[in-house]
Amino acid sequence: MKQRLIKILSISAIIFGSNLQSQTYNNLFRTKDRQENREGMDLEKFSYGFYLAGNNFDYKMVLNPRYGMDGNRNLVESKSTYSFGAGLIGKMRLNYYLDLRIEPGLHFVQRDLTFNTFDKVNEAFPGGFTLPDGSITPNITTPTDVDQKRMVKSTYVDVPILLEIHGDRWYNSRPYAAVGVNYLMNLQSNETSEGDNSVNTFRTTTHNFGWSAEIGIQLYFSRFKLTPAIRGTFFTNNELVQDNATTPPYWTPAISTIQTRAFMFVLKFE
């Protein structure tokens, strides 16, 4: 009796599971009578929108072996922080698979630099630093946090031009990838400032160039299109502005090149 009851329950469970699986499959993958959201949006020549971004900006540095390295140890360290940005979207349809996009935005960034160069530099100049006028500047033998740490704040006006290639639309979603070039203006670069690291001012270039790569998926809703994406932006120019000739080589002489690299999680609304 028990064995017969177990068989009946097992067969019932198999039949119920098969029906449930069939219904789930039909709901997810059926193509008949499905509603296509924003069907005409992909055919528009021009479209517009805006985006929000969560950012992680960091510096890629090449250090000067004389002042910036002690063997294999880096004496200058960069710490990235998380920040945010926002911008506008303008898109032009080229053909069924290609779009051209421009996405001007504003990114608020902070990075922290730590200079552990003082012992190395003091060994190279045990008697202090001779200035162009012949005077001597004594070594900083007990550096404080003010001497060692620089909080580098940047506000970038980012103007990327991207070529987007996307696949076929599947129901209310469409994957895509994009690549392009950027012009980035740093509104807090301090490039023209006469003060340098001797007065706690770290200077970088105002006008910068880079390239970006992006991948994401476009999700179509009844009233708008939402696009979550991941973007990487990489500067191609050296952003470093060297300290004045009268400043001891504790800071920028320890760095040969410095370039921004950024990773962003972007939410686009069109």
N, C-alpha and C positions, 0 to 999 in steps of 0.2 A: 504493500500500500504506500509506504513512504517513498519507495523508489519510483512508483508511478507518479506520485505527486511532485517529486523533484523533476522528473522528465517534463511534466506539464508546465511547471513554472519555468524551466529552462527554455522550452520552446516558445512560451509566451514572451519571455524576456528578449529572445532573439528577434521575434517578429516585431515587438515594440521598438527595439533598438534600431532595426532596419528601417522602419517607418520614420522614426525621428531623424535618423541620418539622412534619409532621402529628402525630408522636408527642409532640413538645414541646408543641404546642398542646393536645393532648388531656390531657396531664399537668397543664398549668397551668389550663386553662379548662373542662375537662369537669365536668359537674354530676352525672353518674350514679355512684352508689356511692362518693361521697366521704365521708370521716369528718368529722363536725362535732364539734369539741372544745367541752366545757363548754356543751352545748346548753341546759341548764336554767338557766344562770347569769343570762341576760337576763330571766328571768321571776321571779326572786327579788325580794321586796318590799324587803329590806334586804341589803346586802353590805358587807364591810369589807376593809381592806387597809392598806398603808403605802406611802410613797414616799421616794425620795432625789432631791436636787436639786443641780445645779451652778448657781451664781448669779453674776450680774454686777450689783452695785448702784452707782448713781451719784446725784449731786445735780443737779437742775435748779435753777439760781439766777437770780434777778432782782437785779441789782446796783444800788446807790445811785449815781447819776451823780456826786454830790459827792465821795465817797471811793472808790468801787469801780470807777470807769471813768476812763480818760484818753483822751478822744476816743472812738474806736471800740475801744480796747484794754481788755480786761477785766483788772482788777488782782487779782482773786481767781479762782483756778483749782481745779477739782476733778478728781481722778484716781481712777477706779474701780479696784477690784481684784476678782479672782475669789474666790469663797467657796463654802460648801456649806450644805446644810440637809437636814432630814428631818422627816417627819410621819406622821400617821395619816389614814386615809380612811374616811368613813362615807357610804354612798350609799343613797338611797331612790328606788325606782322610782315615777314618776308615771303614765306610760303607755308605749306602745310606743316613742315617740320622745323622751321627756323624762325626765330624772333630776335629783334635787336632791342636791347633794353638800356636805359640810362636811369640810374638810381642815386641821385644826389642825397647825401645824408650828413648828419652831424654826430660825431662820436666823442664822448667824454672819457678820458683815459688817465690813469695814474700808474706809474711804475716806480719801484724803489731800487736805488743803486747803493751798494755798499763797497767802499774802497778800503781794502786791507793792505795798502801799498806802502805805508809809512816806514816800516822797518826796512823794506827793500830799498826804498829811495834814500833813506838816511845812510845806509851802508855805502851807497854809491857816492854820496856827498857828505862825508863825515864833518866837514867844516862849515856846512851851510851852503847857501846858494849865492853865487856872485851875479849881481844884476848888471844890465848893460852900462849903468853909470859907475860901476866899480864897487858899489856898496854890497854888504853881505846881509842876506836874510837868514836868520837862524832856523835850524830844523824844528819841526813839530815832533817832539819826543814822546809826548803823552797825548795822543789824539783823542778828542771827545766824540760823542755821537754827532755833534754839529760838523766836525771835520770829516767824519767817515761816511755819513749817510746823506743821500740826496733824494728828495721826493720830487720826481719829474712828472709834472702835470701837463697834459696835452689836450687840446681840443682840435680835432681834425675835421675839416670840411672835405668830405670824401665824394669824388665824382667818378664812379665806375661806369664804363661802357662795356656791356656784356653781350656776347653772342650766345643765344640759348638754342639748344637742340632738344626736342622732346619726342617721346614715342607716341604711339596711338593711344587715344583715350579709351580707358577701360571703365565702363559705367561712369561713375562720377569722380574719377581720379586719372591723373596722367603724370608719369615720371619725367624728369628732365635733368639735364646737366648744362652748365654754362661756364664760359671762360672769357676773360677780357682784361682790359688795362684800366689803371686808376691814376687820377691826379689827386693828391692830398695836400691841403694847405693846413699847416699847424699854426693855429692862432695864438698859441702860448709857447712859441719856440724860443723866445729871447735871443734870436739870432743877431739882432742889431744892438743888443744891450752892451754897454761898455764894461759892466761888471761881469766877472766870471766866477769860477769856483772859489777864488780867494774871498769872495763875499757871498758864498753859498748859492751861486746862480749857475745852473747847468744849462748850457746853450746847445740847441739843435737847429737844423735847417727849417726854414719856413715852407719852401716849395719842395714837394716830394713826388716820386713816381713809383708805381708798383704794378703788380698783376694779381688777379683774383681767379679762383676756381670755386665752383658751387655745385651742389647736388641737392635735389629735393623732390617733393611730390606735390602736385597741385590737386586740391580737393574742392570739388564744385558743390556749393550749396544753392538753395533756391534763390537767395538774394545776393550772394557774393561768392568770390573764390578765395579760399584760404590756402596759403603755401608755406608749410614749414620747410626750412632749408638749413644746410650747414655750408658756411663759406670760409675760405681761407684767403687772406690777403697778405702779400709779401712785398716789402719795399725793395727797390733795386738800387737806390742811391745811398751813399754814406751820409747819415744824418748828423754826424758829429761836427761841432764847431769847436776848434781847439782853444784852450785858454790863452790868455795874453802872455807875451814873452817874459813879463816880469813875475809871473806866477810860478811857484815851485811845481815840479812835475809829479805831484801826488795824484792828480785827477786825470784830465784828458790825455796827457802823454802816455798813460798806461793803456790806452785804447787805440787800436789802429782804425777799425771800422765799427760802426754800430748801425744796425738796420732793424726796423720794426717788422714783426710778424704777428698776425692777428688771426684768431679763430672766432667765428661768430655763429650764434644760433639765431636765425632770422624767422620772423613771422610776417608774412605779406598778406595784405588785404586788398583785393581788387574788385 
